[in-house]
Amino acid sequence: MRYLTDEEYESYWDELGGTRETVARDLARSEDDLVLDVACGWGYYTFRLASNHPSGLVIALDIIPSAFTSMLRLQRELRAPGNIEPLIANASRLPLKDGVLDLATSFLGMRDIHMILGSEGVEKTIREMSRATRKTGRVAIAATPPDLAETEDMRIAVEVEGDVFGAKSLPSKFYRSTFDQQGIRFGTRSYRTGLKMTANQTRTELREGIKIARKVYHRDVPDFTKVWEKYGPTIERHGYGMYSKITVFLGEKD
């Protein structure tokens, strides 16, 4: 693992070392599939899914209305595919019929759902994704489970996101158990960027994250000074492995 340059850091979230593109390509089965992207945010993953399903449709779901304003702007700027249908809804109560989806997926969105709805909300969301997926359809969730963190920089990043923002990454056993309960065959795939943030980049990241948590998610989060007093020394020594390794929990309905 190497540190990001400051130039790379500026576009790190947008690009993530091509991880979103790779995951979306690996999940592609048929070009005309009906796909659901849960907690889509600004649409970076949505656009990749749409590119890999050019004759299908990607439903982009989020509970934050402002996310779609940013998505539409980026869609124009990046000339992203148009086969995307925005849907403002609570992921734990999907307004979709049973068995209509070919693929229900989420890229790091379960952390945001946890921030709003907690672990129970994440479990309900997976149940809903399964309900709305047809037989032989698939559910795929990209996450950063703490038990699969390989290095101290990865571990501290997962800990900070959960403790400070409530964007908790749940352990792999949670996903295995939830998939099993829904009759979904369980498997995992790992993707690595090979990159981590420097301490200075992490300061910027945390300050911006605190602003977003307060303004968008209305979270009562601590001030940056308190956060850095607690976690800064470890980050100074090891860096911040945010998104350095992403695990996809992939299941197919019987």
C-alpha positions as CSV (number, residue, x, y, z in Angstrom):
1,M,0.0,0.0,0.0
2,R,1.3,3.4,-0.9
3,Y,0.1,6.9,0.1
4,L,-2.0,8.9,-2.3
5,T,-0.3,12.0,-3.8
6,D,-2.2,15.2,-3.2
7,E,-3.2,15.2,-6.9
8,E,-4.6,11.7,-6.6
9,Y,-6.4,12.6,-3.4
10,E,-8.5,15.2,-5.2
11,S,-10.2,12.6,-7.3
12,Y,-9.9,9.6,-5.0
13,W,-13.5,9.3,-4.1
14,D,-14.6,9.8,-7.7
15,E,-12.3,7.1,-9.1
16,L,-11.4,4.8,-6.2
17,G,-8.7,3.2,-8.4
18,G,-11.4,2.0,-10.9
19,T,-13.0,-0.2,-8.2
20,R,-16.6,0.8,-9.0
21,E,-16.1,0.2,-12.7
22,T,-14.5,-3.3,-12.0
23,V,-17.3,-4.3,-9.6
24,A,-20.0,-3.2,-12.0
25,R,-18.3,-5.1,-14.9
26,D,-17.9,-8.2,-12.8
27,L,-21.6,-8.1,-11.9
28,A,-22.8,-7.7,-15.4
29,R,-24.7,-10.7,-16.7
30,S,-27.1,-9.5,-19.4
31,E,-27.2,-6.1,-21.0
32,D,-30.9,-5.7,-20.6
33,D,-31.1,-6.5,-16.9
34,L,-33.2,-4.5,-14.4
35,V,-30.8,-3.3,-11.7
36,L,-31.4,-1.5,-8.4
37,D,-28.6,0.7,-6.9
38,V,-29.4,1.2,-3.2
39,A,-28.1,4.4,-1.5
40,C,-26.8,5.6,-4.8
41,G,-25.5,9.0,-3.6
42,W,-24.2,11.1,-6.5
43,G,-24.3,8.2,-8.9
44,Y,-20.7,7.2,-9.5
45,Y,-21.5,3.5,-9.2
46,T,-24.9,4.0,-10.9
47,F,-23.2,5.3,-14.0
48,R,-21.0,2.2,-14.2
49,L,-23.9,-0.1,-13.8
50,A,-25.8,1.8,-16.5
51,S,-22.8,1.5,-18.9
52,N,-22.8,-2.3,-18.3
53,H,-26.5,-2.6,-18.9
54,P,-27.0,-0.4,-22.0
55,S,-30.4,-1.9,-23.0
56,G,-31.6,-2.4,-19.5
57,L,-32.6,0.1,-16.7
58,V,-30.8,1.1,-13.5
59,I,-33.1,2.3,-10.7
60,A,-31.0,4.7,-8.6
61,L,-32.4,4.9,-5.0
62,D,-31.6,7.2,-2.2
63,I,-33.4,8.8,0.7
64,I,-31.6,12.2,0.3
65,P,-33.3,14.3,-2.4
66,S,-30.2,16.5,-2.9
67,A,-28.3,13.5,-4.0
68,F,-30.2,13.4,-7.2
69,T,-29.5,17.1,-8.0
70,S,-25.8,16.2,-7.9
71,M,-26.4,13.0,-9.8
72,L,-28.2,14.8,-12.7
73,R,-25.4,17.4,-12.8
74,L,-22.7,14.8,-13.0
75,Q,-24.7,12.8,-15.5
76,R,-24.5,15.8,-17.9
77,E,-20.9,16.7,-17.1
78,L,-19.7,13.1,-17.6
79,R,-22.1,12.3,-20.4
80,A,-23.2,9.3,-18.4
81,P,-25.8,6.9,-19.8
82,G,-29.4,7.9,-19.7
83,N,-30.9,4.5,-18.8
84,I,-31.2,5.6,-15.1
85,E,-34.4,6.2,-13.2
86,P,-34.1,8.1,-9.9
87,L,-36.2,6.9,-7.0
88,I,-36.4,8.8,-3.7
89,A,-37.4,6.2,-1.1
90,N,-36.5,4.5,2.2
91,A,-34.4,1.4,1.3
92,S,-35.8,-0.6,4.2
93,R,-39.3,-0.2,2.6
94,L,-38.7,-0.5,-1.1
95,P,-41.7,0.6,-3.3
96,L,-41.1,-2.3,-5.7
97,K,-43.0,-5.4,-6.4
98,D,-41.8,-8.9,-5.5
99,G,-39.3,-10.6,-7.8
100,V,-38.9,-7.9,-10.4
101,L,-35.1,-7.2,-10.2
102,D,-32.3,-9.1,-11.9
103,L,-29.7,-7.4,-9.7
104,A,-30.0,-5.5,-6.4
105,T,-26.7,-3.9,-5.4
106,S,-25.1,-1.2,-3.2
107,F,-21.6,0.2,-3.2
108,L,-20.6,1.3,0.3
109,G,-24.2,2.4,0.8
110,M,-24.9,0.2,3.8
111,R,-22.7,2.5,6.0
112,D,-25.0,5.5,5.1
113,I,-28.1,3.4,5.8
114,H,-26.6,2.4,9.2
115,M,-26.1,6.1,9.9
116,I,-29.8,6.8,9.5
117,L,-31.5,3.4,10.4
118,G,-28.9,1.4,12.4
119,S,-28.1,-2.3,12.1
120,E,-31.8,-3.2,12.0
121,G,-32.3,-0.9,9.1
122,V,-29.4,-2.5,7.2
123,E,-30.9,-5.9,7.8
124,K,-34.4,-4.8,6.6
125,T,-32.8,-3.3,3.5
126,I,-31.1,-6.5,2.6
127,R,-34.4,-8.4,3.1
128,E,-36.2,-5.9,0.9
129,M,-33.5,-6.2,-1.8
130,S,-33.9,-10.0,-1.7
131,R,-37.7,-9.7,-1.8
132,A,-37.6,-7.5,-4.9
133,T,-35.1,-9.8,-6.7
134,R,-36.4,-12.6,-8.9
135,K,-35.4,-16.3,-8.5
136,T,-31.8,-16.8,-9.8
137,G,-31.4,-13.0,-9.5
138,R,-28.5,-11.6,-7.4
139,V,-27.9,-9.4,-4.4
140,A,-24.4,-7.8,-4.2
141,I,-23.3,-5.5,-1.5
142,A,-19.9,-3.8,-1.5
143,A,-18.7,-3.0,2.1
144,T,-15.7,-2.6,4.3
145,P,-16.3,-5.2,7.1
146,P,-13.9,-4.6,10.1
147,D,-13.0,-8.3,10.5
148,L,-11.6,-8.3,6.9
149,A,-9.3,-5.3,7.5
150,E,-5.8,-6.4,6.8
151,T,-3.7,-3.5,8.1
152,E,-3.8,-0.9,10.8
153,D,-4.6,1.9,8.4
154,M,-7.7,0.0,7.2
155,R,-8.8,-0.8,10.7
156,I,-8.6,2.7,11.9
157,A,-10.5,4.1,8.9
158,V,-13.4,1.6,9.6
159,E,-13.3,2.5,13.3
160,V,-13.4,6.2,12.8
161,E,-16.3,6.1,10.2
162,G,-18.4,4.1,12.7
163,D,-17.5,5.8,15.9
164,V,-17.5,9.4,14.7
165,F,-20.2,9.4,12.0
166,G,-22.3,6.4,12.8
167,A,-21.4,5.1,9.3
168,K,-20.7,1.7,10.8
169,S,-19.3,-1.1,8.7
170,L,-20.9,-4.4,9.9
171,P,-18.9,-7.6,10.1
172,S,-18.9,-10.3,7.4
173,K,-20.9,-12.7,9.7
174,F,-23.8,-10.2,9.7
175,Y,-24.0,-10.4,6.0
176,R,-23.6,-14.2,5.9
177,S,-26.4,-14.6,8.5
178,T,-28.7,-12.2,6.7
179,F,-28.1,-13.7,3.3
180,D,-28.7,-17.2,4.8
181,Q,-32.0,-16.2,6.3
182,Q,-33.2,-15.0,2.9
183,G,-32.1,-18.2,1.2
184,I,-29.3,-16.5,-0.8
185,R,-26.2,-18.4,-1.6
186,F,-23.3,-16.5,-0.1
187,G,-19.9,-15.7,-1.5
188,T,-17.3,-12.9,-1.3
189,R,-14.9,-11.1,-3.7
190,S,-12.2,-8.6,-2.7
191,Y,-11.1,-5.5,-4.5
192,R,-8.1,-3.3,-3.6
193,T,-7.1,0.1,-4.6
194,G,-3.6,-0.3,-3.1
195,L,-3.8,3.3,-1.8
196,K,-4.2,5.1,1.5
197,M,-4.5,8.7,2.7
198,T,-1.8,10.7,4.4
199,A,-2.4,12.4,7.8
200,N,-2.9,15.8,6.1
201,Q,-5.4,14.3,3.6
202,T,-7.2,12.6,6.4
203,R,-7.6,15.9,8.2
204,T,-9.3,17.4,5.1
205,E,-11.4,14.3,4.7
206,L,-12.6,14.3,8.3
207,R,-13.4,18.0,8.4
208,E,-15.5,17.7,5.3
209,G,-17.1,14.5,6.6
210,I,-18.1,16.3,9.8
211,K,-19.8,19.1,7.8
212,I,-21.7,16.6,5.6
213,A,-22.8,14.5,8.6
214,R,-24.2,17.6,10.3
215,K,-25.8,19.3,7.3
216,V,-27.1,16.4,5.2
217,Y,-27.6,13.6,7.8
218,H,-28.3,15.9,10.8
219,R,-25.9,13.9,13.0
220,D,-24.6,15.1,16.3
221,V,-20.9,14.5,15.7
222,P,-18.0,15.7,17.7
223,D,-15.7,18.5,16.7
224,F,-12.7,17.8,14.5
225,T,-10.3,18.7,17.4
226,K,-11.7,16.0,19.6
227,V,-11.7,13.4,16.8
228,W,-8.1,14.1,16.0
229,E,-7.0,14.0,19.7
230,K,-8.4,10.5,19.8
231,Y,-7.4,9.0,16.4
232,G,-4.8,11.4,15.1
233,P,-1.7,9.7,16.6
234,T,-2.6,6.3,15.0
235,I,-3.4,8.0,11.7
236,E,0.0,9.8,11.8
237,R,1.8,6.5,12.2
238,H,-0.1,4.3,9.8
239,G,-2.1,6.5,7.4
240,Y,-5.8,6.1,6.7
241,G,-6.9,3.2,4.6
242,M,-10.3,4.4,3.6
243,Y,-11.7,2.2,0.8
244,S,-8.3,0.5,0.4
245,K,-10.0,-2.8,0.4
246,I,-13.6,-3.3,-0.5
247,T,-15.4,-6.7,-0.1
248,V,-18.4,-7.6,-2.2
249,F,-20.9,-9.9,-0.6
250,L,-22.4,-11.7,-3.5
251,G,-25.4,-14.0,-3.4
252,E,-27.8,-15.6,-5.9
253,K,-31.4,-16.5,-5.0
254,D,-32.4,-20.1,-5.4
